[in-house]
Amino acid sequence: MRHITLPDTGTAAAWREAARSCLKEGLSPADILWGSEASERSLFDDQPVSGAAPVKMTVPRSFVSLAETVCWHRDADRFARLYAFLWRLKDAPHLIADRGDRELAHLRSMEKSVHRCQHKMKAFVRFREIGERDAARRSFAAWFEPTHHTVEPTADFFARRFADMDWRIVTPEKTAIFLDGRLSFAPGQPKPDLPDDAGEALWLTYFRSIFNPARLKVQAMTSEMPKKYWKNLPEAATIPDLIANAPARARAMAEAAPTLPPVRAEKARQQLAAHMSAWEGPKEALPAAIHDCTRCPLHRTATQAVPGVGPHDAALMIVGEQPGDQEDLAGLPFVGPAGQLFDRVAEAAGLRRQEAFVTNAVKHFKFTPRGKRRLHQRPNSGEIEHCRWWLDAERALVKPKLILALGATAAEALTGSGVNILRRRGTVEQLADGTPVLLAVHPSFLLRLPDPAERERQTALFEADLRCAMEMVAALVAPTTAAALAEPR
């Protein structure tokens, strides 16, 4: 068995050269025992090994980068793992990209651990000045305890960052020394007795000032700043106190917050209030205001807006969905096929439509053009929400005793939900101001039913809903007002 000892300095380059030599000799992973200068030699070291044919291969560049990092891991088997995977690559180069390969996944995990250790070293090394401040090159020293052998591969970072000063980073296993612009390495040392830093008081003041107690997440903080490094960080001494006082400081910050909203927030509030405010103009001006509405994109394609019609003191308000093709052209609600069906059923139920206020939840016709035809499209929730402003204005002016909601769109505009309208039909729901809403299907639903028997049954139910509306009005208004709405029976 071949025993290969790698130096503690220049380890990655030494492993690369040794691996290249082993491939030339055709040595398999079982023929090699890898170790470092600190490893103990065994009885079977350096026994003659008869290698196979020399291996000629092109090593993937990504493996070279992987090995360069993994060589600095603390795992004693790192060199053997790397060579074993390299040996497999000679027959299957695609393995370097196989995320499902267990050995590659282990090596990638080791690579990630080394990179994380390097990141922590860059973040948590704290230098103390050990030389004379008026010297040509100031001198500093730091103590650090890395998890892996990352002093050597990370030292170049500090050499570039602090090229204008002399420094040394002392660790238990290796010491990096930067003197007169030259980087070298020496054996590790015990923790030196470093002097206090006059600038630490200023640093601690800054650290406390940037600590935001309202955003404290202890688990995330300890993940980024593991407690094993705290003993060498001057700011770590303040962390327990900052954590303990965080709730009180967060409450104090909330109490000290300004009471007046920012300018942008106030403008947004005023804009929202303008959209939610009720109509304050005269009754006669409301239809013209609805005609001029541009609150949603539906006004761009519709011929005109269609406001409600009827007495402003009507006890019954009838709310449909939206204007259809004929309503869009005529400018009046419920004059198309659905409106004509409503009139016939209302007449049978004894309801005189001219005595009620008739309107729609949405005031503009929404459609899809198909040749010369305009096919009805159901309004979405956003369009219903925009038009609710006008429906509320009509309700405020008429002040009906009862509202008859025809269909899911009217139900959504009035109650906030348009689902399960067939289950809810014939039921009464209360609005926030106490106004009762009787739910019924829309007449267009009856027109779409293909089965004559089912259409007849649903029409009878619809007529019963209209009769129920009349009975409710009779109970809510004076007898004279109820008589004006209902025909004698």
Protein Blocks (a to p, Z undefined) as FASTA:
>chain_A
ZZddddfehklmmmmmmmmmmmmnopafklpccddfkbccdfkgoiacdddddddddddf
klmmmmmmmmmpmbfklmmmmmmmmmmmmmmmmlmmmmkbmklmmmmmmmmmmmmmmmmm
mmmgccddfbdfkbmbdcdddddddfblcklmmmmmmmmmmmmbccddddfkbccddeeh
iacdddddddddddddfklmmmmmmmmmmpcfklgcfklmmmmmcfklmmmpmklmmmmm
mmmmmmmmmmmmmmmpcfbdcfklmmmmmmmmmmmpccfbdfklmmmmmmmpckbfklmm
mmbdcddeddfkbfbdcddfbdcfklmmnopahkbfmlmmmmmmmmmnopafklpccddf
blbdcdddehjbccdddddfklmmmmmmmmmmmmmmnopabdcdedjklmmmmnopaghk
lmmgoiacddfkopacdddddfklmmmpmblklmmmmmmmmmmmmmmmmmmmmmmmcfkl
mmmmpccZZ
